[in-house]
Amino acid sequence: MTFLSDSALDRLRAAADAPDLSGTRYQLIDKLGQGGMGGVYRVEDTVLHRKVALKIVSAFDSGSELADRLLHEARVIAQLEHPGIVPVHDVGTLPDGRVFYAMKLVQGQRLDHHVAGLETLAERLRVFGKICEAVSFAHARGVLHRDLKPQNIMVGPFGEVLVMDWGISKVLGKAEANSSGELAVVGTNHGTVLGTPGFMAPEQARGENVDHRADVFSLGALLHFMNSGTSKAIAAISSKAIAESPGDRYASVHDLSKDVANFLDGLPVSAYPESWMTRLGRWADKNKAWLLLVLAYLIMRTLFILWRAE
């Protein structure tokens, strides 16, 4: 009996999983990656003559659950028109029966790779602020992400920050149109655990129903990752965001991001009471260029007065 090598099996699986794009407006270029629901492919939109990304359910999905989740993700993203959320261009079914949606082709780096190249905490916190803006926008429209982590954040070549992978998002108190035009609330069942350990709120890990404070927890874990222990004030903000009890966390993403913005501006941070001397030192450090100019002026003025007095 002849056994196929692992590499041969991988090639056969890749060939079997390759999408059938015949009869569509898309022409396959290459595969970008594989996720929990299926593959993401770089394709050419032959009508608009631009490259886009196709997210397609795996050929090895034996049921309709992943297809439903993919459609859910596309419809959720379509409700969230924001610079920090990748737009959806198209949705449909391929000739081979698999569900897909087309989205903007994102160029750039994952957050965990991008952060490694940033020299200052301030640069990292400005990126974090953009993440909060997108998530806060989604919350205002009743959508929870539920899987915020470095691998699901992309930073583009011009500094744009994009929150990706809304596949396990949840719609709160809002109805979503299904394929038949009827309205239905889409989400996961109580008791189902979806998310990423280390970035997932305790109540989410227990399979309980969650609200926006689960995303606050995930953002706090992201902030801890981006802080790398360099600032006590930011560590305090992160600790409050990842509190065990949802009631002990920030009440909203806006409140969390406001504390971070206050830190950047040299203002008091609610999660980290500081003495006036500490705040003054931080303010002086932030405005040292201006202070040096004032000091230079005062020295020159003093020398001039002394010269005139002689």
N, C-alpha and C positions, 0 to 999 in steps of 0.2 A: 504494500500500500504506500502511495506517495503522499507526503504531507506538504502542504504549502507553507512557506516561511511567513513570519509575521509581516515582513515588508510586502510580500506578495498579497497577503490578505488585506493589508491596508490599501494597496492600490486597487484591488477588486472592490473594496467597500467604497472608496472614493469615486470609482467609475459608476457604481450602482447608484450612488447618492447624487451624482451630477444632475442638475436640473435640465428638463426638456424645455427650452425656450423657443421652440419652433412655433411660428404663427404669432409670436408676441413682438412687441416693439423693442425688445431687449436682446442684446448680443453679448454672450458670455466672454469675459476677459480672464478673470482668475478668481480663486477663492480667497477671501480675506480672513476667515476664521470660522470656528465652530462653537456654538453655544448650547445651552440646555434644550432649546426648542428646535434648533436646526442650524443651517449654515448661513453665512453672510457672504455674498458674492459681489465682486466689482463687475459691472456690466456697462455697456454703451446703450444709451437711449437713442435709438436710430431716428426718432422723430424730431427730438429737440437737439440732437447732436451734443450730448453731454454725458459724462460718466456719473452714474448713481450707484447706490448699494441696494441689493435685493436681499431681504431676509426671507428665507424659505424653510418651511417645515421639512424635517428630515424624511427621507424616503423610507426609513425604518420605523417611523411612527405607526404603530398598529391601530391606533384609535383616533378619535376626533378631539381629544382633550388638548393636545398641543396646537392643533389648528385653531380651536376656539381661543386659546390663550394668545396666539399670534394675532388673530383678528381683533381681540380685545386690546392688545398693545397698540395696534395701528389706530384704532378708533380713539383710544385715550390720547395718544400723541396728537392726533388731528384736532383735538379740543384745546390743545395747549400751544397756541401760537406765541412763542417767546424766543428771543435771541439765544437763550441758554438751553433750548430744547430742539433737537433735530427734527425738521419738518418731514412729514410723510407726503409723497407725491402721488402714489397709486397703490391700489390693493386689488387682489384678484386671485384667480386659480389658474395654474399652469396646465398645459395639455396632459401632463402626467397625473393631474388631479391634486397636486399639492398647492396649499395656500401660500401666498407670498404677499409682501408689501415692499414698495420701493421708497427709499428715503435719500436724503442728501448724503453724498459720499463725504465722510468726515476725514480730513487730513489732520495730522498732529500726533500727540503723544498721550498715553494714558496718564492719569494724575500721578500714580506712583513713580513713573519714569520722569515726568516733568518736574516734580518737586525735588528730585535728587539734583537737578541742575540749578535750582534757585539758591542764591547765596544768602539772602536775608529773610528773617521771619516776616518782615513787612510785605515782601513779595508774595510769600505763601499765604498770608492772611488776606491779601487782596484777591487772590484766586478763590479762597474760601468764601469771601463775600459774594462773588459771582455765583458760586454754587448755591448759596443760600437764596439769592434772588430768584433763581429758577425754581427751586423747591417751594419757596414761599408763594410764588405765582401759581404753582400747581395746587397748593393747599387752598388758595383763595377760590379755586374752581372745584374744590371738593375731591381732589385726587391725591392719594398717598403713593409714594414711590415704593417703599418697603424693601429696597435692596440697594441702598446707597453705600458705595464702597469705592476705593481708588480705581478699581478696574472698570467701573461704570461711569467714570468721568473722563472726558477727553479735553485736552487743551490744544487749540489750534495754533498755527504759525503766527497769527497776529494777536495772540492773547485771548481769543475767544474761548469761553469755557462752556462745555456742553454736557448736560446730564443725559446719560444714555440708558438703554435697557429698562423699559417700563413694563416688562413682561409679567411681573407679579404685582403691578400697581392695583390699587383698590379705589373704587369710586364711592365716596361717602355722600349719601343723601341725594345723589343725582342719578338720573336714568340715562342709559346709553342706548342708542338705536342699534338694533340687531339687523341681520341681513334681510329679514322680512319687513322691515320698517316699523316693527313694534318696539316698544320701549321695555328695557329690562335692566336691572342693576346687575353688573358683572363683578365678580370677585371670587375669592377662594372661600371654602366652607370653614365654619368654626371647627377648630381642632387640627386644621391643616397647617403644617409648619413649612414655610417657604422663606428663604432669606439666607444670609451669610453669617456664620458664627464669628463673633468678634465685632461685628457691626450691626447685629440684630438686637433689638430691645428684648429684655427678659420676657415681657408679656407676649411678644411675638414668638419667641422660642418655645413658650409653653402652649402655643396654638390658640391663644385667646384673641378675641376681637380687639383691634387696635385703633387708635386715632392718630392725629398728626404728631403726637408726642413720641411715637415710635420713630418717625423720621428725625425728630429732634435728637433722639438718642444716637441714631446713625451718624448725624452730622457732628455730634460731640465726639464720637469715635474717630471720625475723619479729622477733626480739629486736633485731637490728641496725636494722631499719626503725623500731621503736618507740623505740629509744634516741636516734636522731638525733644521735649523736656527743657527747652531753652528759656521759657518764660513762666514764672510762677503765676502771674495773672491769667495767662492763657490756659495754663493747667487747671486753674480754679474754674474758669469758664467751662472747659471741657468736662470737669468733674461734675459740675451742676447739670450739664446737658445729659450725662450718662448716669444720672442717679437711678437707683434701683426702682424706686416708685415713680410713676409718671407725674404724680402731683408735686414731686420735688424738683422736677426739671423746669426749664424755661417754658413759659406758657405758649410760646409760639416760636417759629423760626425767625420771625422779625426781631423778637426780643433777644434771641441768641446772637444774631448778626449785629444788632445795635451795640451789645456789649463789646464785641470784637472791634467794631468801628470806633467806639469810644477809646479803646486801648490804643488804636492806631493814631487817634487824634490827641492823645495825652490827657484824656478826660477820665473821671472816675469810672470804675468798672463795678457793677452791682455785686458780682460774684466774688470780688476780691477787694475788701476794704483796705485802702492804703493811707498811710500817714501823709500829711501835707508835704513833708520833706521828700518822701518817695515820689509823689506826683510832680513836685517841683523839679527833682532830678531828672525824671523821665521827660518832662516838658523841655528842660534845658538841653537834654541830649538830642531831642528831635529838632530843636531850633538853634542848634549850635552855630550854624553858618550865620544866621541873623545876629546872634549874640556876639559873635566874633567881630562883625562889622560895627556893632554898637560900641564894643569895647575898644576897637581901634580908633573910632571917632573920639571917644572920651579921652583916650591917651593923647591923641593929637591935640585935642582942645586944651587939655591940661598943660601940655608942653608949650603951646602957644601962649597961654596965660602967663606961665612962668617966664617965658622969653620977653613978653611985653613988660613984666614987672621989674626986669633988670634995668 
